[in-house]
């Protein structure tokens, strides 16, 4: 049976099945599609080459960076979402 025939048969069968099985089929297809979407996103993320400046941080380095960032935020030295959107529209 070809894929085209399988699709046509499934469409006919869906109209005939009871609500309980229809719900099971719905959950199965939604789960499958979500897994496919997640796999595609993961492969796209993994294809991004790492920045050479990225490296693991010690707990002390992370804490110092957090303190510095907190101070910058308190001083108003940050970009909000609207600023980032405006900036990205100019790319």
C-alpha positions as CSV (number, residue, x, y, z in Angstrom):
1,X,0.0,0.0,0.0
2,X,1.4,3.4,-1.0
3,X,1.7,6.3,1.4
4,X,-1.0,8.1,-0.6
5,X,-3.4,5.1,-0.1
6,X,-2.5,4.9,3.6
7,X,-3.4,8.6,4.1
8,X,-6.7,8.2,2.3
9,X,-7.6,5.1,4.3
10,X,-6.7,6.9,7.6
11,X,-8.8,9.9,6.7
12,X,-11.8,7.6,6.1
13,X,-11.1,5.6,9.3
14,X,-10.9,8.8,11.4
15,X,-14.5,9.6,10.5
16,X,-15.6,6.2,11.7
17,X,-13.7,5.7,15.0
18,X,-15.1,6.4,18.4
19,X,-14.2,9.4,20.6
20,X,-12.0,7.5,22.9
21,X,-9.7,6.2,20.2
22,X,-9.9,9.5,18.4
23,X,-8.4,11.1,21.6
24,X,-5.7,8.5,21.7
25,X,-4.8,9.1,18.1
26,X,-4.8,12.9,18.7
27,X,-2.3,12.6,21.6
28,X,-0.1,10.2,19.6
29,X,0.1,12.5,16.6
30,X,0.6,15.6,18.7
31,X,3.4,13.9,20.7
32,X,5.1,12.7,17.5
33,X,5.0,16.1,15.9
34,X,6.3,17.8,19.0
35,X,9.2,15.3,19.2
36,X,10.0,15.9,15.5
37,X,9.9,19.7,16.1
38,X,12.2,19.3,19.2
39,X,14.6,17.1,17.3
40,X,14.9,19.7,14.5
41,X,15.4,22.5,16.9
42,X,18.1,20.5,18.8
43,X,19.9,19.8,15.5
44,X,19.8,23.5,14.6
45,X,21.2,24.5,18.0
46,X,23.9,21.8,17.8
47,X,24.9,23.1,14.4
48,X,25.8,26.6,15.9
49,X,29.5,26.7,16.3
50,X,30.6,27.6,19.8
51,X,32.1,31.0,20.4
52,X,35.8,30.7,21.2
53,X,35.4,33.1,24.1
54,X,33.0,30.8,25.8
55,X,34.6,28.7,28.5
56,X,33.5,27.0,31.8
57,X,33.4,29.4,34.8
58,X,34.3,28.7,38.3
59,X,31.7,29.4,41.0
60,X,33.7,32.5,42.0
61,X,33.8,33.8,38.4
62,X,30.1,33.3,38.0
63,X,29.3,35.0,41.3
64,X,31.5,38.0,40.3
65,X,29.8,38.2,36.9
66,X,26.4,38.1,38.6
67,X,27.3,40.9,41.0
68,X,28.6,43.0,38.1
69,X,25.5,42.4,36.1
70,X,23.2,43.3,39.0
71,X,25.1,46.6,39.5
72,X,24.7,47.4,35.8
73,X,20.9,46.7,36.0
74,X,20.6,48.9,39.1
75,X,22.3,51.7,37.2
76,X,19.9,51.3,34.3
77,X,22.7,50.1,32.0
78,X,20.8,47.4,30.1
79,X,18.7,46.9,27.0
80,X,15.0,46.0,27.3
81,X,13.1,43.8,24.8
82,X,11.8,46.8,22.8
83,X,15.4,48.1,22.3
84,X,16.5,44.6,21.2
85,X,13.6,44.4,18.7
86,X,14.5,47.8,17.2
87,X,18.1,46.7,16.9
88,X,17.3,43.4,15.3
89,X,15.1,45.1,12.7
90,X,18.1,47.0,11.5
91,X,20.1,43.8,10.8
